[in-house]
C-alpha cells in the first residue's frame, strides 16, 4: 500500500483516540455531576454529545472512503472494519453518559435518601475498562483486551448487587421509589457501558488475531478458529 494510505490509517487511529478521549471525559464529568449533584456538569455532558456525534460521522466517512478507494486487504481491512465498530461502540457510550446525566438533573431536585455505594465502583470500573480497551487497540495488545473481557462478569455481579440494594430501599420506603427508578436507570447505563468496552476489547482480538470470541463462552474461546 502507498505511504499515503498508511498515513490515512494513522489519521484514523488519531480520530478514534480523540473520540475515546471525549467519551472518557463525559464519563468522568457524569460521575462528578452525580456525586456533587452538579447540574451544570450534567448539562455539559449532554451538550458534548453533539461533538461526539459529529466525530462519529467523520470517522465513519473516513473508513468508508478508505474501503472504497484503497480496497485494503488482510490486516489493514480488519483494522478499518474494527475501527468502524469501535466508532459505533464509543458513540453509544456517549449516549449512555448522556442518559446518566439526564437522570442526574432530575435527581438534583431532591435530597439523596438512597446511596448505593456500588454505583461509584461501577463507574470507576467502566472508566478503567474503556481506557484499557482503547490502549489494547492502539498497541494491538490482545492480552490487555482479554483482561478487559474477563472483567465484564465482575461488573455484571456488581450491577446485580446495586439493583438489589436499590430495590430493597424502595420496598422498605415507598417514598424513595421515584429516586430509586432514576438510580436503577443509571446502574443499567453503567452496565451497558461496561458491555460496550468489552465489545471493543473483543474487536481488538479479532483485528489482531482474526479470532471471533463474541457470543462464545469462556471454555470455547481457546478453540475458536481464526477468520
N, C-alpha and C positions, 0 to 999 in steps of 0.2 A: 504493500500500500504506500502511496506517496507520503512524504513527510507532512504535507498539509492535512492529510486525513488523520494522522496520529495527533496532530495539534488540535484538530477538532474534537478528538476523543478526550484529550486533556482538558479542553474548554468545557466539555460536557461534565466531566468529573468535578470541575470547579463550580459549575452551576448547581450540581447536586449537593456539594458541600455547603454552598450558600443557602440552599433550600433547607437542609438539615439544621443549619445554624439558626435559621428563623424559627423553625418548628421547636427546636430545643429551647430557644428563648421564650417562646409562647408558653411552653410547659412550665418553665421556671416562673414566669410572671403570673401564670394562673395559680400556682401554688402560693406565691406571695399574696396574691389577691385573696385567696381562700383563708389563709391563716391570719391576715391582718384586716380582713373584711374591707378591703380596699377596692371600691367600685371603680375608681379611676384606672387602676391597673387592669381590672377586668375588662373595661371598655377598650383599653389599649390592645389587649389580646384580640378582642372582637374586630377592631379596626384593621389590625395587621393581617387579618385573613385575606383581604383583597390583594395584598402584596404577595402572599403565598400562592394564591390562585393565579395571579399573573405570571409568576415564575414557573408554576407548573405548566402553563400553556407554552411558555418559551422553551422549556426543556423538552416537552412533547414534540414541538415543532422541530427542534434541533435533531432529535432522534429520528423522526420521520424523514427529514432531509438527508441524513447520513445513510439511512436504509435505502432510500430511493436513488440517490446519486452515486453512492460508493459501492453498493452491493457487497457489503463485508462478508467474510467467511469465518468459520471456526470461532476462535476465542473473541475476536472483535465483534462478531454477530451476537454472541452470548452477552458480551459487555453491554451492547446497545439495548438489547431486549431486556436485560436485567435492570438497566438504568431506567427504562420506561416503567417497569413495575415498581421499582423503588420510588420513583417520582409520584406514582399514584398513592403508594402507602404513606409517603410523607404528607401529601395533601390531605389525606384522610386523618392523619394525626393532628394536623392543624385544625380540622373540623371538630375533632374530639375536644381539643383545647378550648375552642370557641363554645362548645356545648357546656363545658365546665364553667367557663367564665360567665355565661348567661345565668347559670344556677347561682354563682357567687353573688351576682347582682341581686337576685331575689332573696338570697339568704341574709344579705346585709340589712334587710328591713326588720329583722327580729333578732333577739339575742340567741346565742347558741345554747340549747338545752341538751343536745346530743353532741358528744365529742368522741367519735370513733378514731382512736389514735392510729389505727391501721391505714387510714386514708393517706396520711403523710408518708408512711412506709411504702405504700403502693406507688405514690407519686415519685418518690426517690428511686425506686427500682425502675420505673418507666424511663426516667431520665438517663439512668445508667445503661439500660438496655439499648436505648436509641443511640447513645454515644458509642457504645461498643459495636453495635451493628454497623454503623457508618465507618468506624475505624476498620472493621473487618472488610468492608467494601473497598476502602481506599488502599489498604495494604494487601488485599486479596488473601486474607488470613482465615482459613476455614476453621482453625482451632478456636479462635475467638467467636466466630459465627456459631459454632456448635455449643459453646458455653452460653451464648445468648438463648439459643433454643432450649437448653436444659433448664434455664431459669423460669420458663413460662409456667411450668406446673406449680412452682412455689408461689407465683403471682396468683394463679387460679385458686390455690388453697387460702391465700391471704384474703382474696376477694370474698370467698365464701364466709370467712370469719367476720369480715367487716359487715357483710349483709346480715348475718345472724345477730351481730351486735346492734345494728340499727333497728332491725325488726323487733328485737327484744324491748328496746326503748319505746318503740311505737305501741307495742301491745300493753306495756306497763303504764304508759301515759298517753292516751289518745290525743292530747293537745300537741304532741310532737309529730303527729302524722304528716303534716304538710312539710315540715322541715326534714323529716325522715325520707320522704319521697325525693326531695332535692338531693340529699346525700346519697341515696341509692343510685340515682342517675349519675352522680359524679363518680361513684365507685365503678359503675358499669363502663363509663367512658375511659377510666384509667385502665380497666382490664382490657378494653379494646385496643388501647394504645400499646400495651404490652404485646398483644397478639400481632399488631402491625410491625412492631420491632422484630418479633420472631419471624414474620414473613420476610422482612429484609434480610435477616440472617440466613434463612433458607435459600433465598435468591442468590446470596453471595456464594453459597456452597454449589449451587447449580452453575453459576458463572465460572467459578474456578475449576471445578472438577466434573461438571456435567451430570452430577448426581441430583436426582429429584427426590427430596425427602418429605415434601409436604403431603399431609394426609396419611403418613406411614407411621406406625407405632415404633417405639424405641427398638424392639427386638428385630424389626425388619429393616432398619436403616442400613446396617452394615452390608446387607446383601443386595442393595439396590444397584442395578446396572447403570452405567453412565449413558447419558442421552447421546 
